[in-house]
Amino acid sequence: MISRSIKQQLAGGSEIRKMFEEGKRLKEIYGNDNVFDFSIGNPDLEPPKEVSDALAELANNPTPGMHGYMSNNGYESTRAAIAKKKSDESGLDIGSGAICMTVGAAAAMNDVLHSLLDPDDEVIVLAPFFMEYTGYIKNHNGKVVIVPTDDQFVPVIDRISDAITDRTKAIIINSPNNPSGVVYSAELLTALNDMLLTKDHVIHVISDEPYIDLAYDGNEVPCALKYIKNLIVCFSWSKSLSLPGERIGYALVSPNNEDYEDLTAAIAISNRTLGSVNAPAIWQKVIEKSLYAKVDVANYEHRRNLLYSNIIDAGFDAVKPGGALYIFMNTPKGLDDDEFAKICAGKNLLLVKGSSFSCPGYCRLAFCVSESTIINSRKAFFAIAEELGIDHRASL
Ligand SMILES: Cc1ncc(COP(=O)(O)O)c(C=O)c1O
């Protein structure tokens, strides 16, 4: 007999996965060019050349013991290289001991939550949020406390403050955000930190940063390490190097964090006992050699612009995302996200309901799909607007 909580999770299923399957089904019927599947955020750019060069070099020149067990927090040389990069970015003195290499950001978050939570401790999440957070928090017997952002998806400090209780252990922030694409300003991060420091116990900020390298319009994402004291960063190269299947990332505890010593030790042991043991050896080495490489962000920006224009020109509304890989569009007035998603599916346009991110009234579209899919989808957006009696803002 499986556990009640897993049974619940299975019953809920993943909306994104369901859409992905639906996309495959529709493509078989209508052909690839006539189905506009914006449901899944799988980065579609190939990893930069530095990555394949490093991989080839390591495969061709193996060093003895390269594939062996290591410390639970990973290779010292890899962590030292990352610590230097993060010190340069933040102005803090970050040592290699701050970092634990992990099996992606998902594992980093599980390691961190496992390290922090006693049963029924509360973790604040800011809606809309990446739905997997619920599972991660429940994995470690924590309670999810949802605090809505404002209508531009910016966190509201007073609302967060009001949600804090003596059981609040942590708050998860995610900038650039999945699903909204919103980038948090330095002022916002400062205000969050100031508010948290007025509370009578330590509340850790878990900054989930897999999209930090994907910012558009020439902007840089403010570095949370600079502004927040009790910070733990969870990062992965799933998006910035297009390596989601390889599973490589890290957890980093700010040197200013009041629980630095305990937390760095706890995260390393959690990495072991939760079953990763250590992050993949070869990918740690690849990362060390290609730490400053990035995918072609301009390419994503171009596709964001195309998809955003389709939505706006057809007559719909959306906040223009400053980063990440998604547009979180408003569902038209009078329709909930379920009804709207069904109408879109009727025109072979697949998106994910905002309810999946605890934010009904919106739908998420991922723009890491081919440029031709985005261009060809324009007519579908216009047809949906016509069906709903919405006036276009531009011509087809
Ligand atoms: C906001 C957010 N956090 C974490 C993850 C997990 O990323 P990883 O592949 O590094 O585990 C994702 C993946 O899509 C994400 O969107």
The ligand as a Gaussian input file, in Angstrom:
#p B3LYP/6-31G(d) Opt

LIG

0 1
 C       11.403000      27.755000     -10.745000
 C       12.069000      26.441000     -10.905000
 N       12.766000      25.944000      -9.874000
 C       13.384000      24.759000      -9.946000
 C       13.316000      24.012000     -11.095000
 C       14.026000      22.699000     -11.118000
 O       15.135000      22.817000     -11.914000
 P       16.250000      21.674000     -12.024000
 O       16.149000      21.125000     -13.392000
 O       17.512000      22.376000     -11.803000
 O       15.986000      20.684000     -10.965000
 C       12.606000      24.469000     -12.200000
 C       12.492000      23.678000     -13.422000
 O       11.779000      23.949000     -14.334000
 C       11.955000      25.723000     -12.098000
 O       11.243000      26.234000     -13.106000

